[in-house]
């Protein structure tokens, strides 16, 4: 039986389309939530909620977005890599930056025996790549370049910015839902018959389910961006076996590192192996290897 080959160009394009579709789903949930609430209450009520929620969400995101690299690096105890001591790492980052046509990111090393890495920064000019000590010890040159190529692809695709936009919409939905549920005592529309108890109950159900739904969609987007970054690594290295071998080592590596939940999606592989399926930030390693093998 002939194995069906996958082009990294097709894989990147496919996951971009899927990511866009999932973002559209979140946007439609936001619109639907607003529409249902406006049916249960006076439309101006939702307008006020929307303004307040937007201000709160944007202020939070702006503060974290412009300091995302500092926050992420500080939270894992990362330190700047030594150009001499970590020459192999510097060479891998420089090679991938040249291949991607991007500025050289700042390079960091964090404690931990697990094979892992992450990229952070709001754009290529302010990017940083951080690698665990375990990755430097356990990966050879080709494997390390495969992992760095994956992270460089995240930087090239502005994934931090993309996921920030997603976070804003998810945050808006969560804040709007909470504000609605906390002000239900105001009641539906007045007694003049303009309101409908059915719409009020529908709004309650929507306010409960919408945040959970969009969080699941947000996780699905994260998984699609990981597939896309894997394909991007192949595009940069032109050597799928390197990344495949790194993933196989990760699969056999039972070391774990404790990191804040907020930055778990940034990592090359999930830091918690027990979470899978709809609630996972990353696709299963076996599935990633299968797709990469079809590119080899």
N, C-alpha and C positions, 0 to 999 in steps of 0.2 A: 504494500500500500504506500503510495507516494504522499509524503507529508506536505500539506498545503503551506506555502510560504506566505509570510506577511511582510509587507514593505514598511519600514519605519516611517516613511512619509505618510502612508495610508493610516497607520496606527495613530500618528500625531493628529492628523486631520479628523479622524473618527472620534477621538476623545475630546477634541476641541468642540466638535458639534454636539456631543453628548453633554459636555459641561455647559454649553450655552443653553441647551434645552432645559437642563436642570435648574439653571438660574432663572429661566423664564417661568418654570413651575413655581419657584419661590415668589416671583413677582406677581403671578396670577393669584396665589394664595393671599398675598398682601391685599390685592385689589378686592378679592372676594370677601375677605374679613371686613374690610372697610365698608363694603356694600351692605353686608348683612347687618352690621352694627347700625348703619344709617337707616335701615328699615325698622330696626327695633327702637331707635331713638331719633330725635331730630337730627337731620344731616349735619347741622352746625356742631353738634356734640362730637361727632367723629372728626370733624375738621380741627377742632381744638385739641383733641387727643393726638391727632396726627402731627400737629405742630410741636407739641410738647415732647412726644416720643422721638421725633426727628432731631430736635435740639439735643436731647439727652444722649441719643445714640451717636450722633455725629461728634459731640464733644468728647465722649469716651473713646471713640475710634481714632479721632485725630491725635489725641494725647498718646495713645498706645502705638499708632501707626508710625509716627515720626520718631518714636523711640523704641520701635520693635526690636531692632538689632541689639541695643544696649540691654533691654529687658530680658530678651531670650538668652543672651550670652551670660549675663550676670546670674540668671536663675539656675544655670547648670554648673556654675563655678568654672567657666571656661577661661583660659589664659592664652595670650598670644603665642603662636608657634614660633620656635627658634629656627631661623633659616638654616643653621648648621646642623643642629640636632635633628630637625625634622625636614631634612633636605628632600627626601622622597615625597613627602606631602607637598612641599612647596613646588617641586617639579611637576607633580600631577595636577595641581591647581593651575599652574602657569600654562601647561600644555592644553588643558581644557579651555582656559580663558582665550588662548590664541585660536583654538579650533572654533570657538563660539563667536569670536570677534568682539569679545567683551573686555572691559578693564579688569585687571587682576584684583579679585576680591581680597579682603583682609582674611588672614588664616588663623584659626584658633584650634586649640586642643582642649578637650574636656576629660575629666576623670571617668573611669568606667571600663570594665573588661568586655562589655558587649560590643559587637561590631555594629557601629552606627555612625551617622553623620546628619547634619542638617544645614540648610542655607537660610539666611535671614537678611533683612534689609529691604527698604521700600523700592529701590531701583538698582540697576547694575553699578552705578557710581557709588552707592552706599551699601554694597553687599558684603557679606561675610560668610565664610564656610567654616564650620566647626566639625571636627572629627574626634571620635573617642580614642582613648589610648589603646583600647582593645582592637580597633580597626587597624591601627598602625602596626600592632604586633602580629596580627593574624592574617592580614591581606598581603598578597604579593603586588608587584607593580601594575599588572594588567587589571587585577581585581580592584585595587585602589583607584585606578583611573576610571574604571566603570562606575564606581560609587560617586566619585567627584564629578564625572560627566552627568550623572543623574541630578546632582545638586546644582550644577551649572545650568542645566536645562530649566530647573525651577526659576533660576535668576533670569535667564533669557526670556522666559515666558511670562515674566512679571506675576508669578503665582502668588506672591505675598500680597500684591495689590489686588489681584483677582479675588482671593479669598477674603480680603478685607471688605470688598464690595458685598460679597455674599454675607459676611458677618453683620454688616450694617442692616441689610434687609431682614435677616433672621432676628437681629436685635429689635428692629422696629416692630415686627410681628409679636415678639415676646412682650415688649413694653405695652403695646396697644391692648393685647389680650389681658395682661395683668390689670391695666387701668380700667378696662371695661368690667372685669370680674369684681374688682374692688369697689366699683361705683354702682353695682346693680341695685343697691337700696334706693337709688333715685327713682327706680321704676321705669317702665316703658313709657310711651307717650301718654299725654294727659287723657282725661276721661271723655274727650270729645269724639272719640272713636277713630282717631287718626292712626292709632297704633294697632298692633296685632300681637297677641300673646304667642302665636306660633313663631313669628319672626324673632321675638325676644328669646324664646327657648332655643331656636336655631342659632342665634348669636352666641348663646352660652356654650352650646356644643362646639361651635366653630372656634370660640376663644380658647377652649380647652384642648381641642385636637390640633389646631393650626401650629402652635409652637412645636409640638412633638413631631408633626409631619415635616416641617421645614428643617428641623435638626437632622432628621434622617436623610433628607435631600442634601443638606450640607455635607454630611459624611459621604454620601454617594459622589458628590463633586470632588471631594478630597481623594477618593479612590481613583476616579478618572484622571485626575492630575498626576497621580503616581504612575499610572500606566503610560501617560504621555511623557513623563520625565524619563521613564525607562527607555522609551523609544528615542527620546532626545539624546540619551547617553550613547545609544547605538549609532546615532547620526554623528556624534562628535568623535567617538573612539573608532568607529568602523570595525569593532571587535566585540560582538555579542558574548562570546565565551567568557570574557573577563567579568562582566556583570553577572552572568549566569553562575559562575563559580563563586562569586562573592555571596550571592543569595543562597546558594547551597550551603556555604559555611555558616551563614546566619541561621539557616534552618536547623543545623546541627548544634548551634551554639545556645546553651541554656542560660547563659549569663543574662541578667536583667539590670536595668538602671532605673533609678527613681527620678522622674522629671515632673514638673508641674503639668497638670492636665491641659492647660491652655496652649502649651507648645508641643504636645505629643504629635499633632498632625504634621509638624515641620520635619520630623525625623525620616531618615531613609527607610527604616522599617519600624513597625510599631514596637514600642518599648514594653507593651503588655501583651503577651502571646495568647492569653485566655479569651480575649475579646475577638469575636469574629462575626461574619455576616453583616447584617444591616447596621450594627452598632460599631463596626470597625472603621478606623481612620485610614487603613491601608488594605489593599487587596491581599488575599492569601498568597504566601510566598510561592506555593506550588503553581498557582495560576500565573504569577508573574514570570516564573521560569518557563512555563509552557509557551507563553506568548513570545518570549525572547528566543527560545529554541526554534520557533517558526521563522525568526528573522535571520538565524545563523546560516 
